Amino acid sequence: MESSTLIMLALFLACAAYMDIRYHLLPNWLNVAGVAAGMVNAWVHQGLPSLLFSLGGLAAGFVAMLVLHLFKAVEAGDVKLFAALGAMTGIEFSLYSVMHSIVFAALYGIVILAVRKLLWTKLLETIRSFLFTSVMRDLHAVRSLSRTGKIQMPFMYAVVPGVIVTIFYY
């Protein structure tokens, strides 16, 4: 990855992390600026082929996170954040970042459940629902869990380490 892209990515993530952690919001102006910066950077450095690379990354990051948004796993700002990240870095980096961020989010979720002493309770409830109940009861259990015991944290706590791991892996 070129140093200009790395600097742009670091500045973008620093601003996004500040906004998400402080205000629980990823403003559209920040994500639009990230997309524009990624596309302009691509165009200036290598022209049309690099611009297409940037557009592919934008689409990959957007679609991957849109699926998670449809399942209410992430907010819409996170979808747009990964579209901007993809515009800056391309398809492969974007998808690896999504994957690593999801792994970090899962680890944080396990730690939060363990700290709240709910880990074994939730694990046993999940196993029981998969093994001993009908499909309709499973759907009811999932709905009731989403209404009560929802764990929320800024996804940025998982995104930043996910992107850092991707930088070193990529």
N, C-alpha and C positions, 0 to 999 in steps of 0.2 A: 504494500500500500504506500502510495506517495506521501511524503511528509505534509504537503498542503492538505491532502484529504484527511490525514490523521489529526492535524491541528483543527481543521474545520469540524470534524466529528467530535473531538474533545470539547471544543467550545459549545457546540450544539447540545451535547449531553450534559455539560455542566449547567447550562441555562435551563434545560428541561428538568434536570434533577432538582434544582433549586425551586422551580415553579411547582413541581409535583409534590415535593416533600413539604414545602412551606404552605402552599395554597390548595393542595389537592386538585390541581387543575393544570392541564397542558393546553395553553391557549392556541387558537387556530393561527394567529399571526406568527407564532414561533414555528409551528409545523410547516406553514407555507414558506416561511423564510428558509427553513431547512431544505425543503424540496427545491426551491429556487437556487439556493447556494450549491446544492449537489449537481443540479443540471448545468448551471453556468460553469462550475468547476470542470465538469466533464467536457463541455463544449470547448472551453478555452484550451484545455490541455491536449485533446486529441480529436476534436471535431465530431462529425456525425456518428462514427462507430461508437465512440465513448458516450455520446448522448443516448444512443439506443441501449447501451449497457446500463446507463442511469435510469432510463425509463423501465427497463426490465426489473431492476432492483426495486424501484418504486412499486411496481405491480406485485412483485413477490412479497414484499414486506406488508403491503396493504392486504392482500388476499389471505396470507397466513394468519394475520391478526384479526381479520374480519371473521374468520371461522371461530376464533376464541370469543370474539365479541358477541356473536350470535348465541353462544352458549353462556353468555353473561359472565365469562371468566375475566374479561378485561373491559375497560371503558373505551369509549370512542376516541378519546385523546390518545390512548396507547396505540390504536390502529393507525392514526395519522402520524404518530411519532415514528413507527416502523416504516411507514411509507417514505417519510423524509430520510430516515436512516438508510433505507434501500436506495433512494435516489443518490445518496452520497457514496455508497459503497458497492452497489451491484447486487445481483441475485444471490450468489453463493454466500457472501458475507451476511447479507440480510437474513437469510434462512438459518444460518448457523447461529446468529445472534438471537433469533426467536427461540430456537431450540435450547440454547444455553440459558436464556432468561427464564424459560419455563421450568427448567431443572432447578434453578436457584429459587424460584417462587415456590416450588414443591418442597424444597428443603426448608425454607423459611416457614411454610405452613406446618410442617411436621414439628419444627422447633416450637412454634407458637402453641400448637396443641399439647405438646409435652409440658411446656411451662404452665399452661392452664390446667394441666392434669386431666385433659380430655382425650389424650391420644389413644389409650387403650379402650376407652368407652366408645369412641367413634370407630375405631378399627373393628371392634367386636360387633357393633351395630351394622357396619358395612358387610362383614363376613356373614352375619346372620341373615341379612336381607338378601344376599346373593344365593345363599344355600337353602333357606327355608321358607321363602315367601313367594307368592305369585308375582307376575309381572306388574299387575295393577297395584299391589301393595308396595313394590319397589318404587313405582312412580310416585305414590303417595309419600313414602319415606323421603325421597329426594326432594319433593316439594316442601315438606315440613322442615327439613334440614335447611333449605335455602331461606325459609322464613324466620327461623330461630337461630342460632348458632353460627351465623355468617361471620367469617373472619375477613376483615378488610385491612389492607396495607397499601401504600403507594407501590405500584408495580415497578417504579423506578429503583426500588431497593433490589430488585432482581435484574433489571435491565442493565444497570451500570456494571455489575460484576459479569453479567452475561456477555456484554460487548467486550469487556477487557479480556475475558477468556478467549473470545473469538479473535481478537487482535493477535494474541500470542499463538493461537492455534492456526490461524489463517496465514 
